[in-house]
Amino acid sequence: MKRKIAFFLFIISGIVAFSQANNGLEELKVGLVLSGGGAKGLAHIGALKIIEEAGIKIDYIGGTSMGAIVGALYASGYSANELDSIFRTTDFPRLITDNVPRGAKTFYEKDDSERYALSLPFDNFNVSFPQAISGGQNIYNEFVKLLFHVKDVSDFKKLPIPFICMATNVETGESVLLDSGYLPEAIMASGTFPSLFEPSEVDGDILIDGGVVNNYPIDEVKKMGANFIIGVDVQHDLASRESLTSATEILLQINNYRTVNDMKEKSKQTDIYIRPDINDFSVIDFERGQEIIQSGRDGAMEKLEELEQVAIKQNAIPYIKPNIPAMDSLTINRLIIRGNDRYTRGYIKGKLRFNLAERIPFEKLKQGINNLSATGNFKAIRYELVSNGLGTDLILKLREKETKMFIKMAAHYDDLYQSAALINLTRKNFLLKDDVASFDFILGDHIRYNLEYYLDKGFYWSFGINSRFTDFDEEIDFGLIRSNFDVVDDPNIREITLDVTDLTNQIYLQTVFREEFALTLGVEHKLLRYSTNTLNDLIEQETPELVVPTSSDRTFFEDSNYFSTYGSIKLDTYNDKYFPTKGLFFDSDFHLYLFSSDFNDNFREFSIGKAQLGVAFPLKNNLSLNLETSGGFKLGTSSVTSFDFVLGGYGNDFVNNFIPFFGYDFLSLPGNSFVKAYGRLDYEFAPKNHFMFTANFANVEDDLFRTGEWFSEPSFTGYGIGYGLESFLGPVQVFYSFSPESNENHIFFSVGYWF
């Protein structure tokens, strides 16, 4: 009997022990820890592929920096293969540099960004440098789109897989645990690498990359409930002096002093420690993403047997991946703006350029955020999309730049204006909240200035004032002067040096549809002066009897003030001003000249109209074609010739109606009307290096449209072969041009942005 009782107790105790063991296995909670490491963090994706293939269910995820980004996306429901596809198609250099698309800029902002090579804050007459290279806006936009399906999950423990990430308080140096809030904002803060991205502000704290203090949050994941840790470590060991070849690597080295030492203990606490071989990669090697992902896969494969044993021990219900709907469009019902002390709600809403309560593509929202970013008025633009029942609230959280004044600089050389250096002072909030005032002072062979004031009202009519002074001289055929002005007719004089001085003052209203289309109405005053100081000397040498005694050696052909009203319509979707490869361009201008001081006593009311239409499109790999056509005409019986069109030379931003034309020197082909066709093949044979072939054709003479000659075979043709370089100073361009009619050839050279 005793034996039976003992046997029975033995069986019962075995069953209890087996049950307890099984219960222990069921309670195995796997935590995944992903370290930071910049581009090397892409190895996490490869490791996740193997973890998935092993059949492991991840119960908790904690990450830092790139580990936080990959971890958050995985925790929100993306599979490893989906992450591979996302990162494979991501243009990291574009995202990191935060270059705002040209189409996001107003015409004022386009001109501003394509004029200066260097811009620095200039408060209290002290020059300072920006805190970082990038504001991280492009990256943040991508996070918002990718995580839209979990936009209403403010407690990260309620994500499909509970998640936490780490950041660092830049003021205290303390590690900050982020487990709630707005997920895109949290992972942006975790990955804010110092000097590369502007610090993030979350709940009043200024945060930077979590890897500064805690790059492997194993303790935090254990506190979530994990009792088994799988860790993927892509941190760089301390580098030798030979490896410290860039500022980024040096900053990373400083950043790693503490975390590398911490890993000695943390790696021992990790049950399955995956350490991919990433020594050959740097933190910015995003272009080698597929190699890095493969290294993560290879590193995890070495632990495959251990991973499969964990999956067996888990004995868990398979993880059901949530369905992630495509984020194509949304309806924003309410706009909430925070942090706009210096800029009005109307200004901000006008920049966003979409109507509330209408379904819009996500790309339109992104475009609106880029429009705000393009103003340069904000350190950071963070926003939340939160459901409100009927649609979505857009909560804009703006960090305005404290700096109101900037000093900007540029240098330029071309064959017409010669060498020049530009110094600019720009002041924002000069008189009103939404305005900007700018003054260019240009020193060189010819002194010039450009003064602008612009009150930007977004959707509504904006207001502007311009004043600019231009001066240059050029050797021209004296026959052009004789045909346009009443001067001494001496066939022995072939060329003179013509000095052109132009002072233009404008007051205008402008309304912008989107950022690419603008209508402008205004009034203009222009002082126009054509003169030479060589004519009397030449006449004296050639025909002394014709010399007219004067108190000055300068002869004036034009010296009048003109008053006009004008209107213009402009469309510009070119992706680049100097080397466009896609987009449309249209610019039309109509001036009605009403009054004049009439230096030559020949003024009657007249009008000048002109237009230019262009298209650029890619043909195949790195080869694009730019086609343009333009024309102009004069209306009225006035014999004023000072505003006639004159073709010749190469360049941008010529004053008045001087039109570039390959094959002829500057100011060579005059007439009060013209038509011109232009084409350019552009082959970018290396990044930012262009080989170009151009051709242009034109008819130019008086009353071209009245006589019907504009539709005849071109009278003038010209061709050019050139090289262009996109440099930090702006475009560098050199062209050899020739014309079969004149048998002449010219070399045109230009360095830097035109101004």
PAFI-476289 format. One record per residue (C-alpha): residue number from 1; x, y, z; residue in three letters. Coordinates in steps of 0.2 Angstrom, whole numbers. Example, Ala and Ser with C-alpha at 12.3 -4.5 7.8 and 13.67 -1.06 7.14 Angstrom:
k|px|py|pz|r
1|62|-22|39|ALA
2|68|-5|36|SER
***
This chain:
k|px|py|pz|r
1|0|0|0|MET
2|14|12|4|LYS
3|22|8|-12|ARG
4|6|12|-21|LYS
5|5|29|-12|ILE
6|23|33|-15|ALA
7|21|29|-34|PHE
8|5|40|-35|PHE
9|14|54|-27|LEU
10|28|53|-39|PHE
11|17|53|-54|ILE
12|8|69|-47|ILE
13|24|78|-43|SER
14|30|74|-60|GLY
15|14|81|-68|ILE
16|15|97|-58|VAL
17|34|99|-62|ALA
18|30|96|-81|PHE
19|16|108|-79|SER
20|27|121|-71|GLN
21|40|119|-84|ALA
22|28|121|-98|ASN
23|21|137|-89|ASN
24|38|144|-88|GLY
25|41|141|-107|LEU
26|25|149|-111|GLU
27|30|165|-101|GLU
28|46|167|-111|LEU
29|45|185|-116|LYS
30|58|190|-130|VAL
31|64|208|-130|GLY
32|74|214|-145|LEU
33|87|228|-143|VAL
34|93|238|-158|LEU
35|108|249|-156|SER
36|112|265|-165|GLY
37|125|266|-179|GLY
38|119|278|-193|GLY
39|119|269|-210|ALA
40|126|254|-201|LYS
41|109|252|-193|GLY
42|102|245|-209|LEU
43|110|229|-204|ALA
44|95|228|-192|HIS
45|84|224|-207|ILE
46|95|209|-212|GLY
47|95|202|-194|ALA
48|76|204|-193|LEU
49|74|194|-209|LYS
50|83|179|-200|ILE
51|74|182|-184|ILE
52|57|181|-193|GLU
53|63|165|-203|GLU
54|68|157|-187|ALA
55|49|159|-181|GLY
56|53|170|-166|ILE
57|39|181|-159|LYS
58|46|197|-153|ILE
59|37|204|-138|ASP
60|46|220|-134|TYR
61|57|231|-144|ILE
62|69|245|-138|GLY
63|81|255|-149|GLY
64|91|270|-151|THR
65|94|281|-166|SER
66|94|271|-182|MET
67|89|256|-171|GLY
68|74|266|-165|ALA
69|69|270|-183|ILE
70|70|252|-189|VAL
71|62|246|-172|GLY
72|48|258|-173|ALA
73|43|253|-191|LEU
74|44|235|-186|TYR
75|34|238|-170|ALA
76|21|247|-180|SER
77|18|232|-191|GLY
78|30|232|-206|TYR
79|39|216|-210|SER
80|58|214|-213|ALA
81|55|212|-231|ASN
82|44|228|-232|GLU
83|57|237|-222|LEU
84|70|231|-235|ASP
85|59|238|-249|SER
86|56|255|-240|ILE
87|75|258|-237|PHE
88|80|251|-254|ARG
89|70|265|-263|THR
90|75|279|-251|THR
91|86|293|-257|ASP
92|96|296|-240|PHE
93|107|309|-246|PRO
94|92|319|-252|ARG
95|83|317|-236|LEU
96|98|321|-225|ILE
97|104|336|-234|THR
98|86|343|-232|ASP
99|86|351|-249|ASN
100|69|359|-252|VAL
101|62|356|-269|PRO
102|63|371|-280|ARG
103|45|370|-283|GLY
104|41|373|-264|ALA
105|49|391|-266|LYS
106|40|407|-271|THR
107|48|417|-284|PHE
108|56|428|-271|TYR
109|63|413|-263|GLU
110|69|406|-279|LYS
111|78|422|-283|ASP
112|85|422|-266|ASP
113|92|404|-265|SER
114|99|406|-283|GLU
115|109|421|-279|ARG
116|120|418|-264|TYR
117|134|406|-261|ALA
118|134|408|-242|LEU
119|122|414|-229|SER
120|126|416|-211|LEU
121|116|423|-196|PRO
122|121|441|-192|PHE
123|113|446|-175|ASP
124|120|461|-166|ASN
125|133|463|-179|PHE
126|140|446|-174|ASN
127|142|432|-187|VAL
128|137|415|-181|SER
129|135|398|-189|PHE
130|120|386|-190|PRO
131|118|373|-176|GLN
132|117|359|-189|ALA
133|118|355|-208|ILE
134|99|350|-208|SER
135|83|353|-200|GLY
136|78|335|-204|GLY
137|62|340|-212|GLN
138|62|328|-226|ASN
139|66|313|-215|ILE
140|52|318|-203|TYR
141|39|320|-218|ASN
142|43|302|-222|GLU
143|41|296|-204|PHE
144|24|304|-203|VAL
145|19|295|-219|LYS
146|25|278|-215|LEU
147|18|278|-197|LEU
148|1|286|-202|PHE
149|-8|270|-198|HIS
150|-3|271|-180|VAL
151|-5|290|-179|LYS
152|-18|288|-164|ASP
153|-7|277|-154|VAL
154|1|289|-141|SER
155|6|275|-129|ASP
156|20|265|-138|PHE
157|16|250|-127|LYS
158|0|248|-137|LYS
159|8|247|-154|LEU
160|7|230|-162|PRO
161|23|226|-153|ILE
162|27|237|-137|PRO
163|41|249|-141|PHE
164|52|261|-132|ILE
165|67|272|-138|CYS
166|80|283|-131|MET
167|86|301|-133|ALA
168|97|312|-123|THR
169|93|329|-115|ASN
170|106|341|-122|VAL
171|105|353|-107|GLU
172|107|340|-93|THR
173|116|326|-102|GLY
174|103|313|-95|GLU
175|96|299|-105|SER
176|78|301|-109|VAL
177|66|286|-111|LEU
178|52|289|-124|LEU
179|38|278|-123|ASP
180|23|289|-127|SER
181|19|304|-137|GLY
182|19|305|-156|TYR
183|29|291|-163|LEU
184|37|300|-178|PRO
185|43|314|-166|GLU
186|50|302|-154|ALA
187|61|292|-166|ILE
188|66|309|-174|MET
189|73|314|-158|ALA
190|81|298|-155|SER
191|91|299|-171|GLY
192|95|318|-170|THR
193|114|316|-173|PHE
194|123|332|-166|PRO
195|129|344|-179|SER
196|120|334|-193|LEU
197|102|338|-187|PHE
198|94|352|-177|GLU
199|90|347|-159|PRO
200|72|341|-157|SER
201|60|348|-144|GLU
202|48|336|-136|VAL
203|37|341|-122|ASP
204|48|356|-118|GLY
205|65|346|-118|ASP
206|78|349|-131|ILE
207|84|332|-136|LEU
208|98|324|-147|ILE
209|103|307|-152|ASP
210|100|294|-138|GLY
211|117|285|-143|GLY
212|126|299|-134|VAL
213|122|291|-117|VAL
214|112|275|-120|ASN
215|115|267|-137|ASN
216|109|249|-132|TYR
217|93|250|-120|PRO
218|94|233|-113|ILE
219|89|238|-96|ASP
220|74|247|-102|GLU
221|68|233|-112|VAL
222|70|221|-97|LYS
223|59|233|-87|LYS
224|45|231|-100|MET
225|44|213|-96|GLY
226|57|204|-107|ALA
227|66|190|-99|ASN
228|75|184|-114|PHE
229|85|197|-124|ILE
230|91|196|-142|ILE
231|102|211|-147|GLY
232|109|217|-163|VAL
233|124|228|-160|ASP
234|130|239|-175|VAL
235|140|251|-164|GLN
236|157|256|-171|HIS
237|172|251|-160|ASP
238|184|266|-155|LEU
239|193|270|-171|ALA
240|211|272|-174|SER
241|219|288|-180|ARG
242|220|282|-198|GLU
243|201|279|-198|SER
244|196|297|-192|LEU
245|195|305|-209|THR
246|180|316|-207|SER
247|171|327|-195|ALA
248|157|315|-194|THR
249|169|301|-189|GLU
250|177|311|-176|ILE
251|160|316|-168|LEU
252|155|298|-168|LEU
253|172|293|-159|GLN
254|168|306|-146|ILE
255|150|299|-145|ASN
256|156|281|-143|ASN
257|168|284|-128|TYR
258|155|280|-115|ARG
259|144|268|-125|THR
260|158|256|-131|VAL
261|163|254|-113|ASN
262|145|251|-108|ASP
263|144|237|-121|MET
264|157|226|-112|LYS
265|144|223|-98|GLU
266|128|224|-109|LYS
267|134|211|-121|SER
268|136|199|-107|LYS
269|118|202|-102|GLN
270|112|198|-119|THR
271|105|180|-122|ASP
272|108|180|-141|ILE
273|121|194|-146|TYR
274|121|197|-164|ILE
275|136|207|-170|ARG
276|137|210|-189|PRO
277|153|213|-197|ASP
278|151|231|-201|ILE
279|169|237|-199|ASN
280|171|241|-218|ASP
281|156|253|-217|PHE
282|154|271|-211|SER
283|139|279|-202|VAL
284|135|289|-219|ILE
285|137|274|-231|ASP
286|119|274|-235|PHE
287|123|271|-254|GLU
288|130|254|-248|ARG
289|113|250|-240|GLY
290|111|233|-248|GLN
291|128|227|-243|GLU
292|125|233|-225|ILE
293|108|224|-224|ILE
294|117|208|-231|GLN
295|130|209|-217|SER
296|116|210|-204|GLY
297|108|194|-212|ARG
298|125|185|-212|ASP
299|128|190|-193|GLY
300|111|183|-188|ALA
301|114|167|-198|MET
302|128|163|-187|GLU
303|115|162|-172|LYS
304|101|154|-182|LEU
305|102|137|-172|GLU
306|100|147|-156|GLU
307|86|157|-163|LEU
308|77|142|-169|GLU
309|78|134|-151|GLN
310|71|150|-144|VAL
311|56|149|-156|ALA
312|53|131|-150|ILE
313|54|136|-132|LYS
314|42|150|-135|GLN
315|28|138|-140|ASN
316|18|154|-144|ALA
317|4|158|-156|ILE
318|11|165|-172|PRO
319|12|183|-173|TYR
320|-1|190|-185|ILE
321|5|205|-195|LYS
322|-7|219|-196|PRO
323|-13|226|-212|ASN
324|-5|242|-216|ILE
325|-16|253|-228|PRO
326|-8|263|-242|ALA
327|-6|281|-236|MET
328|-11|290|-252|ASP
329|-23|304|-246|SER
330|-32|311|-231|LEU
331|-44|324|-225|THR
332|-38|338|-214|ILE
333|-53|346|-205|ASN
334|-44|357|-192|ARG
335|-28|366|-192|LEU
336|-20|370|-175|ILE
337|-4|381|-175|ILE
338|8|382|-160|ARG
339|24|393|-159|GLY
340|20|406|-172|ASN
341|25|422|-163|ASP
342|32|431|-178|ARG
343|21|425|-192|TYR
344|3|426|-194|THR
345|-10|412|-196|ARG
346|-14|419|-213|GLY
347|4|418|-218|TYR
348|6|400|-213|ILE
349|-11|394|-220|LYS
350|-6|403|-236|GLY
351|10|393|-237|LYS
352|1|376|-234|LEU
353|-10|380|-250|ARG
354|-24|367|-247|PHE
355|-42|369|-241|ASN
356|-48|361|-225|LEU
357|-62|348|-225|ALA
358|-56|343|-243|GLU
359|-48|326|-247|ARG
360|-30|329|-252|ILE
361|-15|318|-258|PRO
362|-2|316|-244|PHE
363|10|323|-257|GLU
364|0|340|-256|LYS
365|2|340|-237|LEU
366|21|337|-239|LYS
367|22|351|-252|GLN
368|14|363|-240|GLY
369|26|358|-226|ILE
370|40|361|-239|ASN
371|33|378|-243|ASN
372|35|383|-225|LEU
373|52|375|-224|SER
374|58|385|-239|ALA
375|55|401|-231|THR
376|70|398|-220|GLY
377|60|406|-205|ASN
378|59|390|-195|PHE
379|72|379|-186|LYS
380|60|365|-186|ALA
381|43|361|-192|ILE
382|35|346|-183|ARG
383|17|341|-185|TYR
384|5|328|-179|GLU
385|-9|320|-188|LEU
386|-23|315|-176|VAL
387|-40|308|-179|SER
388|-55|318|-174|ASN
389|-69|307|-179|GLY
390|-74|316|-195|LEU
391|-56|317|-202|GLY
392|-39|322|-196|THR
393|-32|337|-186|ASP
394|-16|344|-192|LEU
395|-6|351|-177|ILE
396|8|361|-182|LEU
397|22|364|-169|LYS
398|34|377|-176|LEU
399|51|382|-169|ARG
400|54|399|-176|GLU
401|72|405|-179|LYS
402|78|418|-167|GLU
403|89|426|-179|THR
404|81|440|-190|LYS
405|96|446|-199|MET
406|108|437|-211|PHE
407|123|442|-220|ILE
408|125|433|-237|LYS
409|139|433|-250|MET
410|143|428|-267|ALA
411|155|431|-281|ALA
412|153|431|-300|HIS
413|162|434|-316|TYR
414|156|435|-333|ASP
415|160|443|-350|ASP
416|148|457|-348|LEU
417|148|463|-330|TYR
418|165|457|-327|GLN
419|171|452|-309|SER
420|160|456|-295|ALA
421|158|452|-276|ALA
422|141|453|-268|LEU
423|137|457|-249|ILE
424|119|456|-244|ASN
425|110|461|-228|LEU
426|93|453|-225|THR
427|81|457|-211|ARG
428|66|447|-208|LYS
429|51|455|-198|ASN
430|58|472|-204|PHE
431|42|482|-202|LEU
432|28|469|-201|LEU
433|27|451|-195|LYS
434|27|443|-213|ASP
435|39|454|-222|ASP
436|58|453|-227|VAL
437|70|467|-232|ALA
438|85|464|-242|SER
439|100|474|-249|PHE
440|113|469|-261|ASP
441|129|479|-263|PHE
442|139|473|-277|ILE
443|157|478|-279|LEU
444|168|475|-294|GLY
445|172|482|-311|ASP
446|155|490|-310|HIS
447|146|495|-294|ILE
448|128|490|-293|ARG
449|114|488|-279|TYR
450|98|479|-277|ASN
451|85|483|-264|LEU
452|70|473|-261|GLU
453|56|473|-248|TYR
454|42|459|-249|TYR
455|27|457|-238|LEU
456|22|439|-241|ASP
457|3|436|-238|LYS
458|3|418|-245|GLY
459|-14|415|-254|PHE
460|-18|434|-254|TYR
461|-10|448|-263|TRP
462|7|451|-257|SER
463|16|468|-258|PHE
464|34|472|-264|GLY
465|45|486|-267|ILE
466|61|484|-278|ASN
467|75|497|-282|SER
468|90|491|-292|ARG
469|105|500|-300|PHE
470|114|492|-315|THR
471|129|498|-324|ASP
472|141|490|-337|PHE
473|150|494|-353|ASP
474|153|485|-369|GLU
475|162|487|-386|GLU
476|148|488|-399|ILE
477|146|492|-417|ASP
478|144|511|-420|PHE
479|131|507|-433|GLY
480|119|501|-420|LEU
481|120|518|-412|ILE
482|118|528|-428|ARG
483|103|518|-432|SER
484|94|521|-416|ASN
485|100|538|-410|PHE
486|103|555|-418|ASP
487|122|556|-418|VAL
488|136|562|-430|VAL
489|137|550|-445|ASP
490|155|546|-447|ASP
491|158|530|-457|PRO
492|176|530|-451|ASN
493|171|526|-433|ILE
494|168|507|-432|ARG
495|166|503|-413|GLU
496|163|513|-397|ILE
497|162|508|-379|THR
498|144|510|-374|LEU
499|141|513|-355|ASP
500|124|507|-350|VAL
501|116|514|-333|THR
502|99|508|-327|ASP
503|90|513|-311|LEU
504|74|505|-309|THR
505|61|507|-295|ASN
506|45|496|-294|GLN
507|30|495|-282|ILE
508|20|480|-286|TYR
509|6|467|-280|LEU
510|9|449|-283|GLN
511|-2|434|-280|THR
512|5|416|-281|VAL
513|-5|401|-286|PHE
514|4|386|-278|ARG
515|22|391|-279|GLU
516|25|390|-297|GLU
517|13|402|-305|PHE
518|12|421|-301|ALA
519|3|436|-307|LEU
520|11|453|-304|THR
521|4|471|-306|LEU
522|14|486|-303|GLY
523|21|503|-307|VAL
524|39|507|-312|GLU
525|51|522|-313|HIS
526|66|519|-324|LYS
527|81|531|-326|LEU
528|90|525|-342|LEU
529|106|532|-348|ARG
530|116|527|-363|TYR
531|133|536|-365|SER
532|151|535|-371|THR
533|167|544|-366|ASN
534|176|539|-382|THR
535|166|546|-396|LEU
536|173|564|-396|ASN
537|191|557|-395|ASP
538|187|546|-410|LEU
539|180|560|-420|ILE
540|194|571|-416|GLU
541|206|558|-422|GLN
542|196|554|-438|GLU
543|188|570|-443|THR
544|193|585|-432|PRO
545|181|597|-441|GLU
546|166|588|-434|LEU
547|171|590|-416|VAL
548|158|599|-405|VAL
549|165|608|-390|PRO
550|158|601|-374|THR
551|161|604|-355|SER
552|163|585|-354|SER
553|171|571|-364|ASP
554|155|560|-362|ARG
555|142|560|-375|THR
556|124|555|-370|PHE
557|113|545|-382|PHE
558|99|543|-369|GLU
559|96|551|-352|ASP
560|78|550|-348|SER
561|66|545|-334|ASN
562|52|534|-339|TYR
563|36|530|-329|PHE
564|26|515|-333|SER
565|13|502|-327|THR
566|16|484|-330|TYR
567|9|467|-328|GLY
568|18|450|-329|SER
569|12|431|-328|ILE
570|25|419|-324|LYS
571|26|400|-322|LEU
572|41|391|-317|ASP
573|42|372|-313|THR
574|60|370|-319|TYR
575|69|359|-306|ASN
576|85|370|-309|ASP
577|87|387|-315|LYS
578|104|384|-324|TYR
579|103|366|-328|PHE
580|85|361|-330|PRO
581|81|343|-334|THR
582|62|343|-332|LYS
583|48|356|-330|GLY
584|40|370|-338|LEU
585|44|389|-339|PHE
586|33|403|-345|PHE
587|37|422|-342|ASP
588|27|436|-350|SER
589|28|454|-347|ASP
590|19|470|-353|PHE
591|25|487|-350|HIS
592|14|503|-354|LEU
593|26|518|-354|TYR
594|15|533|-350|LEU
595|27|548|-346|PHE
596|45|552|-349|SER
597|57|567|-346|SER
598|61|564|-364|ASP
599|79|568|-366|PHE
600|78|565|-385|ASN
601|62|575|-387|ASP
602|53|560|-396|ASN
603|42|552|-383|PHE
604|25|546|-386|ARG
605|15|534|-376|GLU
606|20|516|-381|PHE
607|20|498|-375|SER
608|33|484|-375|ILE
609|27|466|-373|GLY
610|38|450|-372|LYS
611|36|432|-368|ALA
612|46|416|-366|GLN
613|40|398|-366|LEU
614|51|383|-361|GLY
615|51|365|-357|VAL
616|64|353|-351|ALA
617|63|334|-351|PHE
618|75|319|-349|PRO
619|78|309|-365|LEU
620|88|294|-357|LYS
621|101|291|-344|ASN
622|108|308|-339|ASN
623|104|316|-355|LEU
624|90|330|-356|SER
625|84|342|-368|LEU
626|79|360|-365|ASN
627|68|369|-378|LEU
628|63|387|-377|GLU
629|55|400|-388|THR
630|53|418|-385|SER
631|48|434|-394|GLY
632|44|453|-391|GLY
633|36|467|-399|PHE
634|33|486|-398|LYS
635|16|494|-399|LEU
636|14|513|-403|GLY
637|21|526|-415|THR
638|34|533|-403|SER
639|52|534|-410|SER
640|60|530|-394|VAL
641|72|516|-397|THR
642|80|514|-380|SER
643|69|499|-376|PHE
644|72|490|-392|ASP
645|77|472|-391|PHE
646|96|469|-394|VAL
647|102|451|-396|LEU
648|119|443|-393|GLY
649|130|436|-380|GLY
650|127|423|-366|TYR
651|121|424|-349|GLY
652|106|427|-337|ASN
653|97|441|-329|ASP
654|101|454|-342|PHE
655|94|472|-339|VAL
656|79|478|-350|ASN
657|77|470|-367|ASN
658|94|463|-370|PHE
659|92|445|-375|ILE
660|106|432|-375|PRO
661|110|424|-392|PHE
662|124|412|-396|PHE
663|135|415|-411|GLY
664|135|434|-409|TYR
665|144|446|-396|ASP
666|134|456|-384|PHE
667|122|469|-391|LEU
668|124|464|-409|SER
669|107|462|-416|LEU
670|94|476|-413|PRO
671|76|478|-418|GLY
672|59|483|-410|ASN
673|53|465|-412|SER
674|60|448|-412|PHE
675|57|429|-412|VAL
676|69|417|-406|LYS
677|70|398|-404|ALA
678|83|389|-393|TYR
679|88|371|-389|GLY
680|100|363|-378|ARG
681|106|345|-375|LEU
682|113|342|-358|ASP
683|123|327|-354|TYR
684|128|325|-336|GLU
685|143|314|-338|PHE
686|148|314|-320|ALA
687|138|321|-305|PRO
688|137|340|-307|LYS
689|147|340|-323|ASN
690|138|344|-339|HIS
691|143|344|-357|PHE
692|131|354|-367|MET
693|127|358|-385|PHE
694|116|373|-389|THR
695|108|380|-405|ALA
696|97|396|-407|ASN
697|88|404|-422|PHE
698|81|421|-423|ALA
699|73|435|-433|ASN
700|75|452|-427|VAL
701|70|469|-435|GLU
702|58|483|-434|ASP
703|39|479|-435|ASP
704|43|461|-438|LEU
705|25|455|-433|PHE
706|17|469|-444|ARG
707|27|464|-460|THR
708|25|445|-457|GLY
709|43|442|-457|GLU
710|43|433|-440|TRP
711|36|418|-449|PHE
712|50|417|-462|SER
713|66|407|-462|GLU
714|78|413|-448|PRO
715|90|427|-453|SER
716|102|423|-438|PHE
717|108|407|-431|THR
718|121|402|-419|GLY
719|128|387|-410|TYR
720|138|383|-394|GLY
721|147|369|-386|ILE
722|150|371|-368|GLY
723|155|363|-351|TYR
724|145|367|-335|GLY
725|150|363|-317|LEU
726|138|365|-302|GLU
727|150|372|-289|SER
728|148|379|-271|PHE
729|149|396|-279|LEU
730|136|393|-291|GLY
731|137|387|-309|PRO
732|153|387|-319|VAL
733|150|388|-337|GLN
734|161|390|-353|VAL
735|155|390|-370|PHE
736|163|391|-387|TYR
737|150|398|-399|SER
738|150|402|-418|PHE
739|138|408|-432|SER
740|139|402|-450|PRO
741|132|419|-456|GLU
742|146|430|-448|SER
743|160|417|-448|ASN
744|164|424|-431|GLU
745|167|414|-415|ASN
746|166|419|-397|HIS
747|170|411|-380|ILE
748|159|415|-366|PHE
749|164|412|-348|PHE
750|154|413|-332|SER
751|158|409|-314|VAL
752|145|409|-300|GLY
753|127|414|-298|TYR
754|121|428|-308|TRP
755|116|444|-299|PHE
***
